[in-house]
Amino acid sequence: MGIISLITGWPGPSGFGSATTAEQATAGIDAANLTVIITGGASGIGLETSRVLALRGAHVIIAARNMETANEAKQTICKSYENAKIDVLHLDLSSLKSVKTFADNFIALNLPLNVLINNAGIMFCPYQLTQDGIEMQFATNHLGHFYLTNLLLDKMKNTASATGIEGRIINMSSVAHLHTYEEGIRFDAINDKNSYSDKKAYGQSKLANILHANKLSRRLKEEGVNITVNSVHPGIIMTNLMRHSLNLMRIMKLLTYVLWKNVPQGAATTCYVALHPNLKGISGKYFLDCNEWPASDFARDPKLAKKLWDYSNHLLDSALQRS
């Protein structure tokens, strides 16, 4: 694997590569016994992931902030596959109250939960704080998913125990985790407006996604729980995620067009990690182009992961006490 494979699409050890689509990565897989939650599953690569998981027979729960878009996504998928099992639930990851309401609403459905795909996110947005008083990119991309995963973890453990089917949690990260602040995670300056960089704040949140996955993976292994946790980089795809830097992204795409993927290719790694039997028991890894890939030194630092874990719990406790 390397830049040549990325440009040419040549497959890596998994048999798949940068040119692989989500349908190709899951060909022949029967997911009819799985229930999947995907955040941000109504647009972009999230929508393609929802479509392919439904195509493979999974019961897909689309968690989305825009319910009109989510219902349109459901209708589109169901028109293509009359046996598709799709439900939609409202979720605004920038609001801890909304995250809790979503988890309560899902648990009330009394469904199993086999796969959780923490896919939704925002990118390069101007400085702003959420209603909980937390910087928007860190809150939406990391803390909202951290809290959601905590709230749903017992459901996933119970499902894995009752069914004997391995549970899987996938965090959507990015190669942008390489471009973060000098200290990796700015624990003492998450909300600092004066030193805020929209690009580095995004990279920080994507680094947090990997650290979260790795720390949770270690904890579940120690508990002997049949759930894996991995993180993925989908590739560089032009989606609505880039709306805050659209002109910059267009220039970048013009200069580096050979590195860009289309949406079906962008959803491939997530679908591969969520469903493929070759990944049974594989946990705490970072995937790119449907193959394991070394993340940054920061991302592989267990001490930094523990510090982020403790910090995130403290941040949650403080925010929930204020609400």
C-alpha positions as CSV (number, residue, x, y, z in Angstrom):
1,M,0.0,0.0,0.0
2,G,1.2,3.5,-0.8
3,I,0.8,6.5,-3.0
4,I,1.0,4.3,-6.2
5,S,-1.8,2.0,-4.9
6,L,-3.9,5.1,-4.1
7,I,-3.4,6.5,-7.6
8,T,-3.8,3.3,-9.6
9,G,-6.4,1.6,-7.4
10,W,-4.4,-1.6,-7.2
11,P,-5.6,-3.8,-4.4
12,G,-3.8,-4.3,-1.1
13,P,-3.6,-7.4,1.1
14,S,-7.4,-7.4,1.6
15,G,-7.9,-7.8,-2.1
16,F,-9.5,-4.3,-2.3
17,G,-8.0,-0.9,-3.0
18,S,-8.8,2.8,-3.5
19,A,-10.9,2.0,-6.6
20,T,-13.1,-0.5,-4.8
21,T,-16.8,0.5,-4.3
22,A,-18.9,-0.3,-1.3
23,E,-20.9,-2.9,-3.3
24,Q,-17.7,-4.6,-4.4
25,A,-16.3,-4.6,-0.8
26,T,-19.4,-6.4,0.5
27,A,-20.3,-8.6,-2.5
28,G,-21.9,-11.9,-1.4
29,I,-22.3,-10.9,2.3
30,D,-25.6,-11.6,4.0
31,A,-26.3,-9.0,6.7
32,A,-30.0,-9.9,7.2
33,N,-29.4,-10.7,10.9
34,L,-27.8,-7.3,11.7
35,T,-29.2,-4.1,13.0
36,V,-27.0,-1.1,12.2
37,I,-27.1,2.5,13.4
38,I,-25.3,5.0,11.1
39,T,-25.0,8.7,12.1
40,G,-25.2,11.1,9.2
41,G,-26.6,8.2,7.1
42,A,-28.9,10.5,4.9
43,S,-26.3,12.2,2.7
44,G,-22.9,11.8,1.1
45,I,-21.0,8.7,1.8
46,G,-23.3,8.1,4.8
47,L,-26.2,7.7,2.4
48,E,-24.2,5.3,0.2
49,T,-23.2,3.3,3.2
50,S,-26.9,3.1,4.3
51,R,-27.9,2.0,0.8
52,V,-25.3,-0.7,0.5
53,L,-26.0,-2.0,4.1
54,A,-29.7,-2.2,3.2
55,L,-28.9,-3.9,-0.1
56,R,-27.1,-6.6,2.0
57,G,-30.2,-7.1,4.1
58,A,-29.3,-5.2,7.3
59,H,-31.9,-3.3,9.3
60,V,-30.5,0.3,9.0
61,I,-31.3,3.0,11.5
62,I,-30.4,6.4,9.9
63,A,-29.6,8.9,12.6
64,A,-29.8,12.4,11.1
65,R,-30.2,16.0,12.1
66,N,-32.4,16.9,9.0
67,M,-35.4,14.6,9.2
68,E,-36.7,15.7,5.8
69,T,-33.5,14.7,4.1
70,A,-33.5,11.4,6.2
71,N,-37.0,10.5,5.1
72,E,-36.2,11.3,1.5
73,A,-33.1,9.0,1.8
74,K,-35.3,6.2,3.2
75,Q,-37.8,6.6,0.4
76,T,-35.0,6.5,-2.2
77,I,-33.5,3.3,-0.8
78,C,-36.9,1.6,-0.4
79,K,-37.8,2.4,-4.0
80,S,-34.6,0.6,-5.1
81,Y,-35.0,-2.3,-2.8
82,E,-38.6,-3.2,-1.9
83,N,-37.4,-5.4,1.0
84,A,-35.2,-2.7,2.5
85,K,-35.5,-2.2,6.3
86,I,-34.9,1.4,7.0
87,D,-35.9,3.6,10.0
88,V,-35.0,7.2,10.7
89,L,-34.5,8.9,14.1
90,H,-33.5,12.4,14.8
91,L,-30.0,13.1,16.1
92,D,-28.1,16.4,16.5
93,L,-24.6,15.4,17.6
94,S,-23.8,19.0,18.7
95,S,-26.4,18.7,21.4
96,L,-25.9,16.3,24.3
97,K,-29.6,16.5,25.1
98,S,-30.4,15.3,21.5
99,V,-27.8,12.5,21.8
100,K,-29.5,11.3,25.0
101,T,-33.0,11.5,23.4
102,F,-31.9,9.6,20.4
103,A,-30.4,6.8,22.5
104,D,-33.5,6.6,24.7
105,N,-35.7,6.5,21.5
106,F,-33.7,3.7,20.0
107,I,-33.6,1.6,23.1
108,A,-37.4,2.0,23.4
109,L,-37.7,0.3,20.0
110,N,-36.4,-2.9,21.7
111,L,-34.2,-3.8,18.8
112,P,-30.8,-5.5,18.9
113,L,-27.8,-3.4,17.9
114,N,-24.9,-5.2,16.1
115,V,-23.1,-2.3,14.4
116,L,-22.7,1.3,15.3
117,I,-21.2,3.5,12.6
118,N,-20.1,6.9,13.9
119,N,-20.1,8.6,10.5
120,A,-21.5,12.1,10.8
121,G,-19.4,15.1,11.1
122,I,-18.7,18.8,10.2
123,M,-15.5,20.2,8.6
124,F,-13.6,23.4,8.7
125,C,-16.4,25.4,10.2
126,P,-15.9,28.9,11.6
127,Y,-15.3,29.2,15.4
128,Q,-18.5,28.6,17.4
129,L,-19.6,27.0,20.6
130,T,-22.5,24.5,20.9
131,Q,-25.4,25.1,23.2
132,D,-23.4,23.0,25.7
133,G,-20.5,25.5,25.5
134,I,-18.1,23.3,23.6
135,E,-16.2,24.1,20.4
136,M,-18.4,22.9,17.5
137,Q,-16.0,20.5,15.6
138,F,-14.7,18.8,18.8
139,A,-18.3,18.5,20.2
140,T,-19.9,17.2,17.0
141,N,-17.2,15.0,15.6
142,H,-15.8,13.5,18.8
143,L,-17.8,14.2,22.0
144,G,-21.3,13.6,20.6
145,H,-20.1,10.2,19.2
146,F,-18.2,9.5,22.4
147,Y,-21.4,10.1,24.4
148,L,-23.6,8.2,22.0
149,T,-21.3,5.2,22.1
150,N,-21.4,5.2,25.9
151,L,-25.2,5.3,25.9
152,L,-25.5,2.4,23.4
153,L,-22.7,0.2,24.6
154,D,-24.8,-1.9,27.0
155,K,-27.3,-2.6,24.2
156,M,-24.4,-3.7,22.0
157,K,-22.9,-5.9,24.7
158,N,-26.3,-7.5,25.4
159,T,-26.9,-8.1,21.7
160,A,-23.4,-9.7,21.2
161,S,-23.9,-11.9,24.2
162,A,-27.5,-13.0,23.3
163,T,-26.8,-13.7,19.6
164,G,-23.2,-14.8,19.6
165,I,-22.7,-12.3,16.7
166,E,-19.6,-10.1,16.9
167,G,-20.6,-6.4,17.4
168,R,-18.7,-3.8,15.5
169,I,-18.1,-0.1,16.2
170,I,-16.6,2.1,13.4
171,N,-15.4,5.6,13.9
172,M,-15.1,7.8,10.8
173,S,-11.8,9.5,11.1
174,S,-9.6,11.1,8.3
175,V,-6.1,11.4,7.1
176,A,-6.6,15.0,8.4
177,H,-5.8,13.6,11.9
178,L,-2.2,14.1,10.8
179,H,-2.8,17.9,10.7
180,T,-3.6,18.9,14.2
181,Y,-2.3,21.2,16.9
182,E,1.3,20.8,18.1
183,E,0.3,19.0,21.2
184,G,-2.2,16.7,19.4
185,I,-5.3,17.5,21.6
186,R,-5.5,20.9,23.2
187,F,-6.9,19.8,26.5
188,D,-6.4,23.2,28.1
189,A,-7.6,25.2,25.1
190,I,-10.4,23.3,23.4
191,N,-12.6,26.5,23.4
192,D,-9.9,29.1,22.9
193,K,-11.1,31.4,20.2
194,N,-7.9,33.4,19.7
195,S,-5.8,30.4,18.7
196,Y,-8.6,28.6,16.8
197,S,-7.7,27.1,13.4
198,D,-10.6,25.6,11.5
199,K,-8.3,23.1,9.8
200,K,-6.3,22.1,12.9
201,A,-9.5,21.9,15.0
202,Y,-10.9,19.5,12.4
203,G,-7.7,17.4,12.5
204,Q,-7.9,17.4,16.3
205,S,-11.4,16.0,16.2
206,K,-10.4,13.3,13.7
207,L,-7.4,12.4,15.9
208,A,-9.8,12.1,18.8
209,N,-11.9,9.7,16.8
210,I,-9.0,7.3,16.4
211,L,-7.9,7.7,20.0
212,H,-11.4,7.0,21.2
213,A,-11.7,3.8,19.0
214,N,-8.3,2.5,20.2
215,K,-9.0,3.1,23.9
216,L,-12.5,1.6,23.7
217,S,-11.0,-1.4,21.8
218,R,-8.5,-2.0,24.6
219,R,-11.2,-1.7,27.3
220,L,-13.5,-4.2,25.6
221,K,-10.7,-6.7,25.0
222,E,-9.9,-6.5,28.7
223,E,-13.6,-7.2,29.5
224,G,-13.7,-10.1,27.1
225,V,-16.6,-8.5,25.2
226,N,-17.3,-9.7,21.7
227,I,-17.2,-6.2,20.1
228,T,-14.5,-4.8,17.9
229,V,-13.8,-1.1,17.5
230,N,-11.9,0.4,14.5
231,S,-11.5,3.7,12.7
232,V,-11.5,4.5,9.0
233,H,-10.4,7.1,6.5
234,P,-12.9,7.1,3.6
235,G,-10.6,8.9,1.2
236,I,-10.9,12.4,-0.3
237,I,-14.5,12.9,-1.6
238,M,-16.3,16.1,-2.6
239,T,-19.4,16.1,-0.4
240,N,-21.5,18.7,1.6
241,L,-19.0,18.2,4.4
242,M,-16.7,20.6,2.6
243,R,-19.3,23.4,2.3
244,H,-17.3,25.7,4.5
245,S,-14.2,25.5,2.2
246,L,-15.8,24.7,-1.1
247,N,-13.6,27.0,-3.2
248,L,-10.4,25.7,-1.6
249,M,-11.5,22.1,-2.1
250,R,-12.2,22.8,-5.8
251,I,-8.7,24.1,-6.2
252,M,-7.2,21.2,-4.3
253,K,-9.2,18.7,-6.5
254,L,-8.0,20.4,-9.7
255,L,-4.4,20.0,-8.5
256,T,-4.7,16.5,-7.0
257,Y,-7.5,15.0,-9.0
258,V,-5.9,11.5,-9.2
259,L,-6.2,11.2,-5.4
260,W,-9.9,11.8,-5.2
261,K,-12.7,9.2,-5.0
262,N,-16.3,9.1,-5.9
263,V,-19.0,8.5,-3.3
264,P,-19.4,4.7,-3.9
265,Q,-15.6,4.4,-3.5
266,G,-15.7,6.6,-0.4
267,A,-18.2,4.3,1.3
268,A,-16.2,1.2,0.6
269,T,-13.9,1.1,3.6
270,T,-16.7,1.8,6.1
271,C,-18.9,-1.0,4.6
272,Y,-15.9,-3.3,4.5
273,V,-15.0,-2.8,8.2
274,A,-18.7,-3.1,9.2
275,L,-19.5,-6.3,7.4
276,H,-16.6,-8.3,6.0
277,P,-15.9,-11.7,7.7
278,N,-12.2,-11.3,7.2
279,L,-12.2,-8.7,9.9
280,K,-13.6,-11.0,12.6
281,G,-11.7,-10.3,15.8
282,I,-9.7,-7.4,14.3
283,S,-9.9,-4.4,16.6
284,G,-8.1,-1.2,17.4
285,K,-6.9,-0.7,13.9
286,Y,-7.1,2.2,11.4
287,F,-8.2,1.4,7.8
288,L,-7.7,3.2,4.5
289,D,-8.8,1.8,1.1
290,C,-10.1,-1.3,2.9
291,N,-6.7,-2.2,4.3
292,E,-5.0,-1.6,7.6
293,W,-2.9,1.5,7.6
294,P,-0.5,3.0,10.2
295,A,-2.1,6.0,11.9
296,S,0.0,8.9,13.3
297,D,2.2,8.6,16.4
298,F,-0.3,10.7,18.3
299,A,-3.1,8.3,17.3
300,R,-1.2,5.3,18.5
301,D,-0.3,6.7,21.9
302,P,-2.1,4.9,24.6
303,K,-1.3,7.5,27.2
304,L,-2.9,10.2,25.0
305,A,-5.9,8.0,24.4
306,K,-6.4,7.5,28.2
307,K,-6.0,11.3,28.8
308,L,-8.6,12.0,26.1
309,W,-11.0,9.3,27.6
310,D,-10.8,10.9,31.0
311,Y,-11.0,14.4,29.7
312,S,-14.1,13.5,27.6
313,N,-15.9,12.0,30.5
314,H,-15.1,15.1,32.6
315,L,-16.3,17.4,29.9
316,L,-19.5,15.3,29.6
317,D,-20.1,15.4,33.3
318,S,-19.6,19.1,33.5
319,A,-21.8,19.9,30.5
320,L,-24.6,17.6,31.7
321,Q,-24.6,19.1,35.1
322,R,-25.0,22.5,33.6
323,S,-28.0,21.5,31.5
